[in-house]
Amino acid sequence: LSRGKVGGLGLNMVPCFYILPTEGVYIVLPLEIKTDAHVRGYVGEEIKLKCTFTSTSDVTDKLTIDWTYRSASSSRVESIFHYQSFTYPATSGRFQDRISWVGNVYKGDASISISNPTVKDNGTFSCAVKNPPDVHHNIPTTELTVTERGFGTMLSSVALLSILVFIPSAVVVVLLLVRMGRKSAGLKKRSKSGYKKSSIEVSDDTDQEEGDNCMGRLCMRCAECLDSDYEDTY
């Protein structure tokens, strides 16, 4: 059925389609919207509020998107963003100059982002989309919780940095030390098994031996001369 009363409830929703199971009435809407039920963010870090939709009709310039906000400590509903061909962020109120459009209506994306969030932004966000003639839809909500980054979160970031940077560096250093150790062990092994001197070292040793012989002969000549002079005086 596309029109009329169902089960005596007096429902008259156009162009909804009705399915009548044995235990109740289920309504299939031509426009369906989905959001994240819960979103957690941190103070000062941009937060994305995701909203997607599917419509049985093609997107036209008549499509509208409205985001609203209700504080956790208040029942007042505040309009924070409107879209119809152009974006119209809030020009006053809590979210003034802090709402950005990050969606794409032709891809069924009606998402926004919040810059510089604080704990005062905690509350309920609603995303409403109308794409005439598809105007009947569910109204999903997102509960936003903004908190300060704790020591545990910072510690996990440091641990991730260590895994990505310090551990590979340590592996490289260990490999270099192992290679140097093997090279040193090879040199010691060669020295124990017998080391053959190079031609340069051999020539240096020969020169030193010849120099020693010359000095020895010179000393002997000097001694002979002294002895002969001593004998002549007598």
Contacts in CASP RR format, 6 or more apart in sequence:
PFRMAT RR
TARGET T0000
AUTHOR 0000-0000-0000
METHOD contacts of the structure
MODEL  1
LSRGKVGGLGLNMVPCFYILPTEGVYIVLPLEIKTDAHVRGYVGEEIKLK
CTFTSTSDVTDKLTIDWTYRSASSSRVESIFHYQSFTYPATSGRFQDRIS
WVGNVYKGDASISISNPTVKDNGTFSCAVKNPPDVHHNIPTTELTVTERG
FGTMLSSVALLSILVFIPSAVVVVLLLVRMGRKSAGLKKRSKSGYKKSSI
EVSDDTDQEEGDNCMGRLCMRCAECLDSDYEDTY
1 17 0 8 1.000
1 18 0 8 1.000
2 14 0 8 1.000
2 15 0 8 1.000
2 16 0 8 1.000
2 17 0 8 1.000
3 12 0 8 1.000
3 14 0 8 1.000
4 10 0 8 1.000
4 11 0 8 1.000
4 12 0 8 1.000
5 11 0 8 1.000
5 12 0 8 1.000
6 18 0 8 1.000
6 20 0 8 1.000
6 25 0 8 1.000
7 20 0 8 1.000
7 25 0 8 1.000
9 25 0 8 1.000
11 18 0 8 1.000
11 25 0 8 1.000
11 27 0 8 1.000
13 27 0 8 1.000
13 136 0 8 1.000
15 30 0 8 1.000
15 133 0 8 1.000
15 134 0 8 1.000
15 136 0 8 1.000
16 27 0 8 1.000
16 28 0 8 1.000
16 29 0 8 1.000
16 30 0 8 1.000
16 136 0 8 1.000
17 27 0 8 1.000
17 28 0 8 1.000
17 30 0 8 1.000
18 25 0 8 1.000
18 26 0 8 1.000
18 27 0 8 1.000
18 28 0 8 1.000
19 25 0 8 1.000
19 26 0 8 1.000
19 27 0 8 1.000
19 28 0 8 1.000
29 136 0 8 1.000
29 137 0 8 1.000
29 138 0 8 1.000
30 55 0 8 1.000
30 56 0 8 1.000
30 57 0 8 1.000
30 134 0 8 1.000
30 136 0 8 1.000
31 53 0 8 1.000
31 54 0 8 1.000
31 55 0 8 1.000
31 56 0 8 1.000
31 129 0 8 1.000
31 130 0 8 1.000
31 131 0 8 1.000
31 134 0 8 1.000
31 135 0 8 1.000
31 136 0 8 1.000
31 137 0 8 1.000
32 53 0 8 1.000
32 54 0 8 1.000
32 137 0 8 1.000
32 138 0 8 1.000
33 51 0 8 1.000
33 52 0 8 1.000
33 53 0 8 1.000
33 110 0 8 1.000
33 127 0 8 1.000
33 128 0 8 1.000
33 129 0 8 1.000
33 137 0 8 1.000
33 138 0 8 1.000
33 139 0 8 1.000
33 140 0 8 1.000
34 51 0 8 1.000
34 52 0 8 1.000
34 53 0 8 1.000
34 140 0 8 1.000
35 49 0 8 1.000
35 50 0 8 1.000
35 51 0 8 1.000
35 52 0 8 1.000
35 125 0 8 1.000
35 127 0 8 1.000
35 140 0 8 1.000
35 141 0 8 1.000
35 142 0 8 1.000
36 49 0 8 1.000
36 50 0 8 1.000
36 142 0 8 1.000
37 140 0 8 1.000
37 141 0 8 1.000
37 142 0 8 1.000
37 143 0 8 1.000
38 142 0 8 1.000
38 143 0 8 1.000
38 145 0 8 1.000
39 47 0 8 1.000
39 48 0 8 1.000
39 49 0 8 1.000
39 50 0 8 1.000
39 142 0 8 1.000
39 143 0 8 1.000
39 144 0 8 1.000
39 145 0 8 1.000
40 144 0 8 1.000
40 145 0 8 1.000
40 146 0 8 1.000
40 147 0 8 1.000
41 47 0 8 1.000
41 117 0 8 1.000
41 144 0 8 1.000
41 145 0 8 1.000
41 146 0 8 1.000
41 147 0 8 1.000
42 117 0 8 1.000
42 146 0 8 1.000
42 147 0 8 1.000
42 148 0 8 1.000
42 149 0 8 1.000
42 153 0 8 1.000
43 117 0 8 1.000
43 118 0 8 1.000
43 119 0 8 1.000
43 146 0 8 1.000
43 147 0 8 1.000
43 148 0 8 1.000
43 149 0 8 1.000
44 115 0 8 1.000
44 116 0 8 1.000
44 117 0 8 1.000
44 118 0 8 1.000
45 117 0 8 1.000
46 113 0 8 1.000
46 114 0 8 1.000
46 115 0 8 1.000
46 116 0 8 1.000
46 117 0 8 1.000
47 113 0 8 1.000
47 114 0 8 1.000
47 117 0 8 1.000
47 144 0 8 1.000
47 146 0 8 1.000
48 102 0 8 1.000
48 111 0 8 1.000
48 112 0 8 1.000
48 113 0 8 1.000
49 67 0 8 1.000
49 111 0 8 1.000
49 112 0 8 1.000
49 113 0 8 1.000
49 114 0 8 1.000
49 125 0 8 1.000
49 127 0 8 1.000
49 142 0 8 1.000
49 144 0 8 1.000
50 111 0 8 1.000
51 65 0 8 1.000
51 67 0 8 1.000
51 109 0 8 1.000
51 110 0 8 1.000
51 111 0 8 1.000
51 112 0 8 1.000
51 127 0 8 1.000
51 129 0 8 1.000
51 140 0 8 1.000
52 108 0 8 1.000
52 109 0 8 1.000
52 110 0 8 1.000
52 111 0 8 1.000
53 108 0 8 1.000
53 110 0 8 1.000
53 129 0 8 1.000
53 131 0 8 1.000
53 137 0 8 1.000
54 108 0 8 1.000
55 108 0 8 1.000
55 129 0 8 1.000
55 131 0 8 1.000
55 134 0 8 1.000
56 134 0 8 1.000
57 131 0 8 1.000
57 132 0 8 1.000
57 133 0 8 1.000
57 134 0 8 1.000
59 105 0 8 1.000
59 106 0 8 1.000
59 108 0 8 1.000
59 131 0 8 1.000
60 131 0 8 1.000
60 132 0 8 1.000
61 84 0 8 1.000
61 85 0 8 1.000
62 84 0 8 1.000
62 131 0 8 1.000
62 132 0 8 1.000
63 83 0 8 1.000
63 84 0 8 1.000
63 105 0 8 1.000
63 129 0 8 1.000
63 130 0 8 1.000
63 131 0 8 1.000
63 132 0 8 1.000
64 82 0 8 1.000
64 83 0 8 1.000
64 84 0 8 1.000
64 129 0 8 1.000
64 130 0 8 1.000
65 81 0 8 1.000
65 82 0 8 1.000
65 83 0 8 1.000
65 84 0 8 1.000
65 105 0 8 1.000
65 110 0 8 1.000
65 127 0 8 1.000
65 128 0 8 1.000
65 129 0 8 1.000
66 79 0 8 1.000
66 81 0 8 1.000
66 82 0 8 1.000
66 83 0 8 1.000
66 127 0 8 1.000
66 128 0 8 1.000
67 79 0 8 1.000
67 80 0 8 1.000
67 81 0 8 1.000
67 82 0 8 1.000
67 99 0 8 1.000
67 112 0 8 1.000
67 125 0 8 1.000
67 126 0 8 1.000
67 127 0 8 1.000
67 128 0 8 1.000
68 77 0 8 1.000
68 78 0 8 1.000
68 79 0 8 1.000
68 80 0 8 1.000
68 125 0 8 1.000
68 126 0 8 1.000
68 128 0 8 1.000
69 77 0 8 1.000
69 78 0 8 1.000
69 80 0 8 1.000
69 94 0 8 1.000
69 95 0 8 1.000
69 123 0 8 1.000
69 124 0 8 1.000
69 125 0 8 1.000
69 126 0 8 1.000
70 76 0 8 1.000
70 77 0 8 1.000
70 78 0 8 1.000
70 123 0 8 1.000
70 124 0 8 1.000
70 126 0 8 1.000
71 78 0 8 1.000
71 122 0 8 1.000
71 123 0 8 1.000
72 122 0 8 1.000
72 123 0 8 1.000
72 124 0 8 1.000
78 90 0 8 1.000
78 93 0 8 1.000
78 94 0 8 1.000
79 90 0 8 1.000
80 89 0 8 1.000
80 90 0 8 1.000
80 94 0 8 1.000
80 95 0 8 1.000
80 99 0 8 1.000
80 125 0 8 1.000
81 87 0 8 1.000
81 88 0 8 1.000
81 89 0 8 1.000
81 90 0 8 1.000
81 99 0 8 1.000
81 101 0 8 1.000
81 112 0 8 1.000
82 88 0 8 1.000
83 101 0 8 1.000
83 105 0 8 1.000
83 110 0 8 1.000
87 101 0 8 1.000
89 95 0 8 1.000
89 97 0 8 1.000
89 99 0 8 1.000
89 100 0 8 1.000
89 101 0 8 1.000
90 96 0 8 1.000
90 99 0 8 1.000
94 120 0 8 1.000
94 121 0 8 1.000
95 114 0 8 1.000
95 121 0 8 1.000
98 114 0 8 1.000
98 115 0 8 1.000
98 116 0 8 1.000
98 117 0 8 1.000
99 112 0 8 1.000
99 113 0 8 1.000
99 114 0 8 1.000
100 112 0 8 1.000
100 113 0 8 1.000
100 114 0 8 1.000
100 115 0 8 1.000
101 112 0 8 1.000
102 109 0 8 1.000
102 111 0 8 1.000
102 112 0 8 1.000
102 113 0 8 1.000
103 109 0 8 1.000
103 110 0 8 1.000
103 111 0 8 1.000
103 112 0 8 1.000
110 127 0 8 1.000
110 129 0 8 1.000
114 121 0 8 1.000
117 144 0 8 1.000
117 146 0 8 1.000
118 146 0 8 1.000
119 146 0 8 1.000
119 147 0 8 1.000
119 148 0 8 1.000
121 144 0 8 1.000
121 146 0 8 1.000
122 144 0 8 1.000
122 145 0 8 1.000
122 146 0 8 1.000
123 143 0 8 1.000
123 144 0 8 1.000
124 141 0 8 1.000
124 142 0 8 1.000
124 143 0 8 1.000
124 144 0 8 1.000
125 141 0 8 1.000
125 142 0 8 1.000
125 144 0 8 1.000
126 139 0 8 1.000
126 140 0 8 1.000
126 141 0 8 1.000
126 142 0 8 1.000
127 140 0 8 1.000
127 142 0 8 1.000
128 137 0 8 1.000
128 139 0 8 1.000
129 137 0 8 1.000
130 137 0 8 1.000
197 205 0 8 1.000
END
